[in-house]
Amino acid sequence: MKEARSDKKTNRSKISDTDRLDKVDGGNQEIVFSGLSETALTTVLGLIAVALLLAGCLCRGLFYATDVYPMVLMASGSVLIWFVLFIMCFNAPKTRGQLGIAQWLDYLKRLYEAIMQYAHFRWMLWPLGITVWFGLHVGMDSVSVQGSLDEMLRWSLLAIFALLTVMLAARANGAKWFACGWQLAGGLLMLSGVLAACGVLPLPYGVMRTADPEISSAGARLGGLLQYPNAYAAVVGMYALERLAAAARAIARPLSAGLLIAAVLPLMPAQAALLLSESRGAWLATGCAAVAAFALQRRGARVPLLLATAAPLACAAWLYRQLAAAQLAPAPVPGLLALAGAWAAALLGTLLLCRLWHSGARARAAALTATVLAGITAATVAVASTADRMAAGVGTGLSRLQIWRDALKLWTEAAWLGHGGETWRNMFRAIQSSPYVGGEVHNGFLDLALDTGVIGLLLIAGWFFFTLRTMWRQAPQLLPSVIIFGLHGAMDFDWSFTFLWMIFIWLGGWALSSPTLQESAADKKRSRFLRPLSPWPQRILTGLFVMFWLGGTVWLAGQQVAAEQQYRLAMSKDSGDTERKALLTAAYKFNPYRPDIAISLSRTLPAKKAESILVQSLSCSPVSPQLYRELGRLAAQSGRGESAGNYFEHGLALNRFDASSQSQALYWMEQASRRELAAGYAERGRQTAAAGVKIYERYRQLAEEVAAGEERNDRRFGLGEEASRYGDNLRLLALDPLASEVTRKSP
């Protein structure tokens, strides 16, 4: 009888689980998928999403636009493949008496409803909205059409990735795929970096070396696969805190030694990678997020969180001290032994603390005492190892404040709409108040404000709010990782790495994959997506928009990829002049918006055609000093000194702290004056020389101001000997056009 009751109870639970899964996946009884089809669709979708996440990790974090273009094609193709499989697996019940067009219309209706059953489609509309906004900037008066195109493609990739994660989150086993992808990506980043620091794994540009104590106290910092220590530290910190929360949940209850070790296994190398990055901002952001994680824990789970931290952190600090002493370049065998020893000590220490915590009162007191001592030891070792940089690193902070002040002034010029994509990278040389090096604004919010204005910030704020609210309700263990993403993004340019936004999307999708949310979404008969429209216009408009979006994205990305390939072949050493010209022409046809392609092509063409191409490129990049400099050179070679002077003045106004550009402008002004004099235009030659003298005087005065000031001169701006010689020559030509024996050396 007992066995019969047990079997009956088991069967009832199986039926109940099956009903719940059918409710989640099917959405309604009219849409039929076989069990095998459901499993296959989920597996394919999970593999696609995880593959894209790992590809973003391996492609240097997708910082460069040239890495984003192939990813866009890969993601778009993946969406197409999955939808084809979805349609193949979809089985709409055939209705009796319907033939021809009516039956097909009914099939399309049911297919549309099946697709729109996926929950939280609105969540992926936030990055799609930013994509559309950058697309509008392409047609508006932006500082760089190419920059706006690059940002549009980048956010389109993020929207596609968000679409995939939303669909995966709606599947019954989606949460398992999110956990798997997180472990693979985080483990790959963390372990490859630590092995590179131990001298075991050769990782190109994985370790940044410098002799500047303001940048590194050890002389080397770990950048890992992202090749930038600060962004790498932020990702590792996000991974470490999520794993720390999982380890705390494991320690809170008695477990076998094997399960406990599996739970705390990634903690020590993750914390070691965080320390080896020497990123003070990431340390601060991780510390604030760790405090938030401690506060979010229930009272009974707070002490296990500390117990899970203690031994791995102390061992990570010891390993950091050993590797820093070797400047992250130890011999492979000693490095591997140090890693293995620290890792084993961390696991054994955590196992011991767990056993003590689940023993008597005295054992608990001993565990707490050991935890406090381990924390003090780790803090002492870390602070002692980075004390020099902490003392010398004030200058970089002040320089960053200066960058933010300049960025705020630039933002007020287009506060609501923004200036378009890559505003700071294109305009910082024109507005910087001192000669600092700052191709990035080092603040994600400011960067977005410059590009998209208040409208873009509102879109990002809405996306953040929706994601945080979902996490707060469904997955609070993921909140600390998102806090790191937000805090460190306000201190550095992490958000310029597309991979970090993919991490944010992955965490949001993980929170959306909660079974509670899936069941509540399955209760809705229809999605609220475009609900006010009547059924058929809704379906037609949705289909047309998706086709236009994905098709346009693929076409634009393909054009960018083709242009990049042609340009690289043209710039290779093996290509001859004729072949180079043909390749550059093809590259320019594929993408006429890139200034570097236009400049390279112009140097292979006659003067008039070259100037026409440069002027056309200038209309797409109106703040490019390189284009103005090239136009000035062409005008000088043609003996048009007045035009050359105007071009050089505009170019130098956009890049006044560049000593090389200043010197080249003076050289070409001298050459233009000489050509005019040789052609018999004495007065024009004198006026050209006088214009060159004005350029020289402004250059000299600016160099004196920089030398007399106390601000940083990272660009080493000053008055060079060659520029002084060109200035003297121009003075002679301006005073006496017939002066002889004037130096004619090229810069």
URURHU-V759654 format. One line per field, one symbol per residue. phi: phi as a letter, one per 40 degrees, with the letter a starting at -180 (. if undefined). psi: psi as a letter, one per 30 degrees, with the letter a starting at -180 (. if undefined). Layout:
phi = ???
psi = ???
This chain:
phi = .cccccccccccccccccccccccccgaccbbbccccccccccccccccccccccccccfgfccccccdcccccccccccccccccccccbcccccgbbgcccccccccccccccccccgccccccccccdccccccccccccaccccccccccccdcccccccccccccccbcccccccccccccccccccccccccgcbcbdfcbcbabccccaccgabcbgccgadcccccccccccccccccccccccbcbcccccccccdccccccccccccfccccccccccccccccccccdcbccdcccccdccccccccccccccccffbccdccccccccccccccccccccccccccbccccccccccccccccccccccccccbcccccccccccccccccccccccccccacccgbhcfccccbcccbccacccacbcfaccccccccbgccccccccccccccccccccbaccccdccccdcccccbabdcccccccccccccccccccddccccccccccbcccfcdccdcdcccccccccccccccccccccccccccccccccccccccccccccccccccccaccccccccccccbbcdcccccccccccccbcbcccccccccccccccgbccccccccccccccaccbcccccccccccccccccccccgcccccccccccccccccccccccccccccbccbccfcacccccccccccccccccbdccbfccbccc
psi = eeeeeeeeeeeeeeeeeeeeeeeeeeelffkkkleeeeeeeeeeeeeeeeeeeeeeefhhghekeffeeeeeeeeeeeeeeeeeeeeefkjkkkkkfklbeeeeeeeeeeeeeeeffklhffeffefeeeeeeeeefefailfjeeeeeeeeeefeeeeeeeeeeeeefflegeeeeeeeeeeeeeeeeeeeeeeefggejjjkgfkkklgjffekfffkkkfaffgjeeeeeeeeeeeeeeeeeeeeeefflklleeeeeeegefeeeeeeeeeffhjeeeeeeeeeeeeeeeefkleffeeeeeefedeeeeeeeeeeeeeefghhhlkeeeeeeeeeeeeeeeeeeeeeeeeeegaaeeeeeeeeeeeeeeeeeeeeeeeefgeeeeefgeeeeeeeeeeeeeeeeeeffieeflflkheefffefffkfliljifkfhjeeeeeeeefaeeeeeeeeeeeeeeeeeeeeeifffeeeeeeeeeffffaheffjeeeeeeeeeeeeeefgkeeeeeeeffkellgjheflleeeeeeeeeeeeeeeeeeeeeeeeeeeeeeeeeeeeflffkleeeeeeeeeeeeeejgfkeeeeeeeffglleeeeeeeeeeefffifgjfeeeeeeeeeeefggieeeeeeeeeeefffifgjeeeeeeeeefeeeeeeeeeffgieeeeeeeeeeeeeeeeeeeeeeeeeeflglkifghkljleeeeeeeeeeeeeeejfgklhkkgkl.
